[in-house]
Amino acid sequence: MATNSPPPNEPSSDRSALARYSGIAIQMLAIIGLSTWAGVWLDGHFQPKTPWYTIGFTLGGIFLALYQVIRSVSSDQ
């Protein structure tokens, strides 16, 4: 009877999937965090009355992070 378990020297597919998706989550956190930080810095540097840089850069970071996730997940198939 054949089993579908990976050979002992290869990481299991569950562990590799966990590592891949946690890497994507860390990448999302970094993109959104850095873009928000840049927006806050620009708002502090130029001192506008409204936080448009923070809002714009945060939304841009979210869209960029989602694009990266979609691209990563699409290439896995």
Buried (B, 14 or more C-beta within 10 A) or exposed (E): EEEEEEEEEEEEEEEEEEEEBEEBEEBBEEBBEEBBBBBBEBBEEEEEEEBEBBEBBBBBBBEBBEEBBEEBEEEEE
